Amino acid sequence: MKSVEQIRINPIAGWAVGAAAGALALTGCSNGEASPQPTVTVTAEAPSAGPVLPSTSNGGEGSTASYQFNYRDGNSTIIQVYPGTSESGPDTISNGTFNDGETYAIDCQEKGRTVETGLGGTYAKSDIWYRLLTGTNPKYYASKTYGDVTIPKGVKIPQC
């Protein structure tokens, strides 16, 4: 699906307003000379409706396990995710962050390194990890330690 949005540019004042699919930002500058105010037409892809959810279920359409980030009342509401679950190399270097309260469908689960909560907040510890369906290319694994999992009746989360 494509959408078209109009963007108004004022080269004298150095500003632009408008958006295409909520993802366009423009800045400008001015040389101080007067010129007509052009209108630019932008065509942009609209965001997709979301990924297909592979969790198996007997509960009917829309039944899938979900993961909601929970910082456990700790020091930061920003939670790191990782490209894998092992104790070595790149799997221990965060490849992204999510905010407390964000919720995503679970693709699969696996056992991996044990994670404990940091200073402050409610204590939690787990070696269970979930690969999340975020609609982006990198694989994001989130520890059960920093999330609340909802598994509807009849849903089974596959092993990764």
Secondary structure, 3 states (H helix, E strand, C coil): CEEEEEEEEECCCCEEECCCCCCCCCCCCCCCCCCCCCEEEEEEECCCCCCCCCCEECCCCCCCCEEEECCCCCCCCEEEEECCCCCCHHHHCCCEEEECCCEEEEEEEEEEEEEECCCCCCCCEEEEEEEEECCCCCCCEEEHHHEEEECCCCEECCEC
